[in-house]
């Protein structure tokens, strides 16, 4: 039978195996742009679960391990592959309900995970991680197996997943042409294989190198006294997590009580926990009331008046661009954007974005990073601008994790995000703004110039590592070896008859001399009625980002 200890060790082993193989999985990405997407994102996602389940002792129930892992995966999800992985195991957790589980329970749990993932993906693509998981679950459901023999069941699931993975090139022509299998599917097989080793013999695969976790700009352990420049009304910042008991009251009742004894109240209700934050003069009363809802963990009480003076400068220096304010959701609208590069971040701040999360290509933030930024935004409705197609799903997972109304605009590029902000109208309501901002973002043309990270045969092009790649609205347009020529050619391709503005955002690897050369060349070639703006964005990966409106 599957005990909590075995499942805990299996999660750890699976996390170690994908961490050991993440570079090989990354290398399967077909598109040759520099990224660390699939393997790294899946590894960092399940590493969040590993950290949490390792704290559980040997007597823990299997259902508790599954729930703890699912909750951590949800918050640690990075990139589309990480989100899908978290959804698979979130559904999986719903199928593991007792202290132990049998072979049929494993098959049922995996099937529930697959259904959860497919439901969340608007247009599932066959030949991906979803297919690998689905086929494994379907065939496992047909297998007659001794309930005690979980090893045989998981071996069958792993073998089926591996066989399906081998068929993915026949399902997706782009994989077949590149001569690779699906990267997400390969990552899932790595995790399954790591788990199998524990199921078969109890041995945990040793981890070679744990994935580095990017520090959030909104860390949970930030010192509360340094957050505010205004007068401190209540003296103690009190934070805690309630592990809910089965008959717990609605979390909104606890929120109402906390608001009666303090301010800056945040109550985030998840399926298994309630995360609470309050500034109060009576922290003992807050904790006593919370005990009515379940067991307390991760309690922290800070005297803000005592720490305020000495901590204020240190916190500001640590957070740099993040100007924290009291969490007070009385403002109608707020904004969170994901961006990389100091110049690009400043563009969003200048347009009214409250908080900018560091991230983009090669550095996808987690769901928890985005959630912390949302909770630090003092607004009832928070618009989130992911500005990268691989961050949209992670952002969408925050919608049910906060007390704010969250509207994720599916911006796939920095220009789309900037244009969306320019079209916000404070006189309109949230729904009207969502429609208007999305429509404006869809109409902006985006050009990006980066470099090929590796040799590749992509869409009939023989691409050599180091060549410039010109992307027009996310699709490869052409390759080049001269930055100025590539920038002019790509901008010309993006221009339409009614285009009035071109913005050139220069990356961190473009020198002042090269930037001046690009500006002069564009100024000479653009039509006289098109206005050109050049910004030092400082973004990594992309030498130039071009916005045409």
C-alpha positions in Angstrom: 0.0 0.0 0.0 1.0 3.6 -0.5 1.7 5.2 2.8 2.4 8.9 3.5 6.1 8.2 4.0 6.4 6.4 0.7 4.5 9.2 -1.2 6.6 11.9 0.6 9.8 10.1 -0.4 8.5 9.6 -4.0 7.8 13.4 -4.4 11.4 14.1 -3.2 12.9 11.5 -5.6 10.8 12.8 -8.5 11.9 16.4 -7.7 15.6 15.3 -7.6 15.3 13.4 -10.9 13.9 16.4 -12.8 16.5 18.7 -11.2 19.3 16.3 -12.3 18.0 16.3 -15.9 16.6 19.8 -16.3 19.2 20.9 -18.7 18.6 17.9 -21.0 14.9 18.7 -20.9 15.6 22.4 -21.6 17.6 21.3 -24.7 14.4 19.7 -26.2 12.7 23.1 -26.6 12.3 23.4 -30.4 12.4 27.2 -30.7 16.1 28.2 -30.6 15.7 31.4 -28.6 17.7 31.6 -25.4 15.5 30.2 -22.6 15.6 27.9 -19.7 11.9 27.1 -19.9 10.5 23.6 -19.6 13.0 21.6 -17.6 14.0 24.5 -15.3 10.4 25.6 -14.8 9.2 22.1 -14.0 12.1 21.5 -11.7 11.6 24.8 -9.8 7.9 24.1 -9.5 8.2 20.7 -8.0 11.1 21.8 -5.8 8.6 24.0 -4.0 6.7 20.8 -3.1 9.8 19.0 -2.1 10.7 21.7 0.4 7.3 21.4 2.0 6.9 17.6 2.1 10.4 17.1 3.5 9.1 18.7 6.7 6.5 16.0 7.2 7.3 13.1 9.5 7.1 9.4 8.8 3.6 9.0 10.4 1.9 11.4 8.0 -1.1 10.3 6.1 -0.8 9.8 2.3 -3.7 12.3 1.8 -1.9 15.0 3.8 1.3 14.5 1.7 -0.7 14.9 -1.5 -2.4 18.0 -0.3 0.7 19.7 1.0 2.5 18.9 -2.3 -0.4 20.2 -4.3 -0.6 23.5 -2.4 3.1 24.1 -2.7 3.1 23.2 -6.4 0.3 25.7 -7.0 2.2 28.6 -5.4 5.5 27.6 -6.8 4.3 27.1 -10.4 6.5 28.7 -13.1 5.8 28.9 -16.8 3.1 27.0 -18.6 4.8 23.6 -18.0 5.0 24.3 -14.3 1.4 25.3 -14.1 0.2 22.2 -15.9 2.4 20.1 -13.6 0.8 21.7 -10.6 -2.7 21.1 -12.0 -2.0 17.5 -12.6 -0.9 17.0 -9.0 -3.7 19.2 -7.6 -6.2 16.8 -9.2 -4.1 13.9 -8.1 -4.4 15.1 -4.5 -8.2 14.9 -4.7 -7.9 11.2 -5.5 -5.7 10.3 -2.5 -8.2 10.5 0.4 -7.0 8.2 3.2 -4.0 7.4 5.4 -2.9 5.0 2.6 -3.8 4.2 -0.9 -3.9 1.2 -3.2 -3.0 0.6 -6.8 -6.5 1.5 -8.1 -6.4 4.7 -6.1 -3.2 5.7 -7.8 -4.8 5.2 -11.3 -7.9 7.1 -10.2 -5.9 10.0 -8.7 -3.8 10.4 -11.9 -7.0 10.4 -14.0 -8.4 13.2 -11.7 -5.2 15.1 -12.2 -5.5 14.8 -16.0 -9.1 16.0 -16.0 -8.1 19.0 -13.8 -5.3 20.0 -16.2 -7.3 19.6 -19.4 -10.1 21.6 -17.9 -7.8 24.5 -17.1 -6.1 24.7 -20.6 -8.3 26.5 -23.0 -7.0 24.8 -26.2 -5.2 21.6 -25.3 -2.5 20.6 -27.8 -2.1 16.9 -28.3 1.5 15.7 -28.5 2.4 17.5 -25.3 2.7 16.8 -21.5 -1.1 16.6 -21.4 -1.2 13.7 -23.9 1.6 11.9 -22.0 -0.4 12.1 -18.8 -3.8 11.4 -20.3 -2.8 8.2 -22.1 -1.0 6.9 -19.0 -4.0 7.6 -16.9 -6.5 6.0 -19.4 -4.5 2.8 -19.7 -3.8 2.6 -16.0 -7.6 2.7 -15.4 -8.0 -0.4 -17.5 -5.3 -2.4 -15.7 -6.2 -5.1 -13.3 -3.7 -5.0 -10.5 -3.2 -6.3 -6.9 -4.2 -3.4 -4.7 -1.1 -3.9 -2.6 1.2 -3.7 -5.6 1.6 0.0 -6.1 5.0 -0.5 -7.6 3.6 -2.5 -10.5 0.9 0.1 -11.1 3.3 3.0 -11.1 5.7 1.0 -13.3 2.9 0.5 -15.8 2.0 4.2 -15.6 5.7 5.2 -16.1 6.2 2.8 -19.0 3.0 4.0 -20.7 4.1 7.6 -20.3 7.5 6.8 -21.8 5.9 5.0 -24.7 3.5 7.9 -25.4 6.3 10.4 -25.1 8.2 8.5 -27.9 5.1 9.0 -30.1 4.8 12.8 -29.6 6.8 13.6 -32.8 4.1 11.8 -34.8 1.5 14.0 -33.2 3.3 17.3 -33.6 5.0 17.9 -36.9 7.3 20.6 -35.4 8.7 18.0 -33.0 9.3 15.5 -35.8 11.1 18.0 -38.0 13.4 18.9 -35.1 13.9 15.3 -34.2 12.9 15.7 -30.6 10.2 14.6 -28.2 8.0 17.0 -26.3 10.0 18.7 -23.5 7.1 18.9 -21.0 6.3 15.2 -21.6 9.9 14.3 -21.0 9.9 16.4 -17.8 6.9 14.5 -16.5 8.5 11.1 -17.4 11.6 12.2 -15.4 9.4 12.9 -12.4 7.5 9.6 -12.8 10.8 7.7 -13.0 12.1 9.4 -9.9 8.9 8.4 -8.0 9.0 4.9 -9.3 12.4 4.2 -7.8 10.9 4.8 -4.3 7.8 2.8 -5.1 10.0 -0.2 -6.2 12.6 -0.2 -3.5 12.3 2.8 -1.2 15.5 4.5 -2.5 15.3 8.2 -3.1 17.3 9.4 -6.1 20.0 11.8 -4.9 19.8 15.4 -6.0 22.8 16.7 -7.8 22.0 20.4 -7.8 18.9 22.0 -6.5 17.4 24.6 -8.9 18.1 28.2 -7.9 15.0 30.0 -6.7 14.7 33.6 -7.7 14.0 35.7 -4.6 10.6 37.4 -4.7 10.5 41.2 -4.6 7.7 40.8 -2.2 9.1 38.2 0.3 6.8 36.8 3.0 9.5 37.4 5.6 9.9 41.1 4.9 10.1 43.3 8.0 6.8 45.0 8.4 8.1 48.0 10.2 10.0 49.2 7.2 7.0 49.2 4.9 5.4 52.4 5.9 6.3 56.1 6.0 3.0 57.1 7.5 2.1 57.0 11.2 1.8 53.5 12.7 -1.7 53.2 14.2 -1.3 49.6 15.5 1.9 48.4 16.9 2.2 44.7 16.1 2.4 43.1 12.6 0.9 39.7 13.2 1.1 36.9 10.6 0.0 33.3 10.8 -1.4 30.4 8.8 -4.4 28.4 9.9 -4.5 24.7 8.8 -8.2 24.4 8.6 -10.2 21.8 10.5 -13.0 20.0 8.6 -15.8 22.0 10.1 -14.1 25.4 10.0 -16.3 28.4 9.6 -16.1 30.7 6.5 -12.8 32.6 6.4 -14.6 35.9 5.9 -15.9 35.6 9.5 -12.3 35.5 10.7 -11.5 38.5 8.4 -14.3 40.5 9.9 -13.0 39.8 13.4 -9.4 40.8 12.5 -10.7 44.1 11.0 -12.4 44.8 14.3 -9.1 44.7 16.2 -6.7 46.2 13.7 -6.0 47.3 10.1 -4.1 46.1 7.0 -6.0 42.9 7.1 -5.3 40.2 4.5 -7.1 36.9 4.7 -6.4 34.5 1.8 -8.5 31.3 1.9 -7.2 28.2 0.1 -8.7 24.8 0.2 -6.6 23.6 3.2 -5.2 26.8 4.8 -6.0 30.4 5.6 -3.2 32.8 5.4 -3.7 35.9 7.6 -2.0 39.2 8.1 -3.1 42.0 10.5 -1.7 45.0 12.2 -3.1 45.1 15.8 -2.4 46.1 19.4 -3.7 42.7 20.5 -1.9 39.9 18.6 -2.9 37.4 21.3 -6.6 38.0 20.6 -6.0 37.4 16.9 -4.3 34.1 17.5 -6.9 33.0 20.0 -9.7 33.7 17.5 -7.9 31.8 14.7 -7.6 28.7 16.8 -11.4 28.3 16.4 -10.7 27.6 12.7 -7.8 25.1 13.0 -4.2 24.6 14.0 -1.8 27.5 13.7 1.6 27.5 12.0 4.2 29.9 10.8 3.3 32.5 13.4 5.2 35.8 13.4 4.7 38.9 15.5 6.8 42.1 15.0 6.9 45.3 17.0 6.7 47.8 14.2 7.3 51.0 16.2 10.5 49.5 17.7 11.9 48.5 14.4 10.6 51.3 12.1 13.5 53.7 12.3 16.4 51.3 11.8 14.8 49.1 9.2 13.2 51.6 6.8 16.4 52.4 4.8 17.5 48.8 4.8 14.2 47.6 3.4 14.2 50.2 0.7 17.7 49.4 -0.4 16.8 45.7 -0.6 13.7 46.2 -2.6 15.0 48.9 -4.8 12.1 49.7 -7.2 9.4 48.4 -4.9 7.8 51.2 -2.9 5.6 49.4 -0.4 2.4 51.0 0.9 0.0 49.9 3.6 -2.2 47.2 2.2 -5.6 49.0 2.0 -7.9 47.8 -0.8 -9.9 51.0 -0.8 -8.5 52.2 -4.2 -10.7 51.1 -7.1 -8.0 49.9 -9.4 -4.4 48.7 -9.2 -1.8 47.2 -11.5 0.9 44.5 -11.4 3.2 44.0 -14.3 6.0 41.5 -15.1 9.1 42.9 -16.7 12.9 42.7 -16.8 15.3 45.6 -17.2 15.4 48.8 -15.1 14.3 51.0 -18.0 11.4 48.8 -18.9 10.3 48.6 -15.2 10.4 52.4 -15.0 8.2 52.6 -18.1 5.5 50.6 -16.3 5.8 52.6 -13.1 5.5 55.8 -15.0 2.3 54.6 -16.5 0.8 53.9 -13.1 1.7 50.3 -12.4 1.8 49.8 -8.6 4.2 46.9 -8.5 6.6 45.3 -11.0 7.6 41.7 -10.6 11.0 40.8 -12.1 10.6 38.3 -14.9 10.3 37.5 -18.5 12.1 35.2 -21.0 14.5 32.8 -19.1 13.2 34.1 -15.7 9.5 33.2 -15.3 8.2 34.3 -11.9 6.2 31.8 -9.8 2.5 32.1 -9.0 3.4 33.1 -5.5 5.7 35.9 -6.7 2.8 37.4 -8.6 0.3 36.7 -5.8 2.6 38.6 -3.3 2.7 41.6 -5.7 -1.1 41.5 -6.0 -1.6 41.4 -2.2 0.8 44.4 -1.9 -1.3 46.4 -4.3 -3.9 48.6 -2.4 -6.8 48.1 -4.8 -10.1 46.2 -4.9 -9.5 45.2 -8.5 -6.0 44.4 -9.7 -5.1 44.1 -13.4 -2.1 41.8 -14.0 0.0 42.2 -17.1 2.2 39.1 -17.6 3.8 40.4 -20.8 5.0 36.9 -21.8 3.0 34.0 -23.1 4.8 31.6 -20.7 3.7 33.6 -17.6 0.0 34.0 -18.4 -1.1 30.7 -16.9 0.9 31.2 -13.7 -0.7 34.6 -13.3 -4.2 33.1 -13.8 -3.7 30.8 -10.9 -3.7 33.8 -8.5 -7.3 34.6 -9.2 -8.7 32.3 -6.5 -5.9 32.8 -4.0 -6.5 36.4 -3.0 -9.3 38.6 -1.6 -8.9 41.1 -4.5 -10.7 40.8 -7.8 -7.9 39.9 -10.2 -8.1 40.4 -14.0 -5.3 38.9 -15.9 -4.8 40.5 -19.3 -3.2 38.0 -21.7 -0.4 40.4 -22.8 2.3 38.4 -24.5 4.9 41.1 -25.0 6.2 44.3 -23.3 4.7 46.5 -26.0 1.3 44.9 -25.5 1.5 45.6 -21.7 2.5 49.2 -22.2 -0.2 49.8 -24.7 -2.8 48.2 -22.4 -1.7 50.6 -19.6 -2.0 53.6 -21.9 -5.6 52.7 -22.7 -6.8 52.4 -19.1 -9.6 54.8 -18.3 -10.3 55.5 -14.6 -13.8 56.7 -15.6 -14.8 53.2 -16.8 -15.5 50.2 -14.7 -13.4 47.1 -14.5 -15.1 45.1 -17.2 -15.1 48.0 -19.7 -11.4 48.6 -19.0 -10.6 44.9 -19.4 -12.2 44.9 -22.9 -10.6 48.2 -23.9 -7.1 47.3 -22.7 -7.2 43.9 -24.3 -8.4 45.3 -27.6 -5.7 47.9 -27.6 -3.0 45.3 -26.8 -4.1 43.1 -29.6 -3.6 45.9 -32.1 0.0 46.8 -31.3 2.7 45.2 -33.4 5.7 43.8 -31.5 9.2 43.1 -32.9 11.9 41.4 -30.9 15.5 40.8 -31.9 17.5 38.2 -30.0 20.1 35.5 -30.8 20.0 31.8 -31.5 21.1 29.9 -28.4 21.9 26.8 -30.4 22.1 25.3 -33.9 18.6 24.5 -35.1 16.6 23.5 -38.2 13.4 25.5 -37.6 10.6 26.0 -40.1 12.9 25.2 -43.0 15.7 27.5 -41.8 19.1 26.2 -41.0 19.9 28.4 -38.0 23.4 28.7 -36.5 24.1 29.5 -32.9 24.7 33.2 -32.4 22.8 34.4 -35.4 20.2 37.2 -34.8 16.6 36.1 -34.7 14.0 38.6 -35.7 10.6 37.8 -34.2 7.4 39.5 -35.6 4.5 39.2 -33.1 6.1 36.1 -31.6 6.9 34.3 -34.8 10.3 33.9 -36.4 10.4 36.3 -39.4 14.0 36.0 -40.5 17.6 35.6 -39.4 20.5 38.1 -39.8 24.0 38.9 -38.7 23.8 42.7 -38.5 21.8 44.4 -35.7 21.1 47.6 -37.6 20.0 45.9 -40.7 17.8 43.5 -38.8 16.1 46.3 -36.8 15.3 48.3 -39.9 14.0 45.3 -41.8 11.8 44.2 -38.9 10.4 47.7 -38.2 9.5 48.1 -41.9 7.7 44.8 -41.8 5.7 45.9 -38.7 4.7 49.3 -40.2 1.1 49.7 -41.5 -0.5 52.6 -43.4 -2.0 54.1 -40.2 1.1 53.5 -38.0 1.9 56.7 -36.1 4.3 55.7 -33.3 7.4 53.5 -33.2 9.1 52.8 -29.8 12.6 51.2 -29.8 13.5 49.6 -26.5 17.2 48.9 -26.2 18.5 45.9 -24.3 21.3 45.6 -21.7 23.8 44.3 -24.3 23.4 47.3 -26.7 26.1 49.9 -26.2 25.4 53.6 -26.2 27.2 53.8 -29.5 25.2 51.1 -31.1 22.0 52.6 -29.7 22.7 55.9 -31.2 23.4 54.2 -34.6 20.1 52.4 -34.4 18.2 55.6 -33.6 19.9 57.5 -36.4 19.2 54.7 -38.9 15.5 54.5 -37.9 15.1 58.2 -37.9 16.3 58.4 -41.5 14.2 55.5 -42.8 10.9 56.0 -41.0 8.1 58.1 -42.8 8.1 61.7 -41.7 4.6 61.3 -40.1 5.8 58.5 -37.8 7.1 59.5 -34.4 10.1 57.6 -33.0 10.9 57.2 -29.4 14.1 55.4 -28.1 14.2 54.0 -24.6 17.1 52.3 -22.7 15.2 49.4 -21.4 18.1 47.4 -20.1 16.2 44.1 -20.7 18.1 40.8 -21.0 17.9 38.4 -23.9 16.4 40.8 -26.4 18.8 43.3 -28.0 15.8 45.3 -29.3 12.1 45.4 -28.6 10.1 47.3 -31.2 6.6 48.6 -30.6 4.5 49.9 -33.6 1.2 51.6 -33.1 
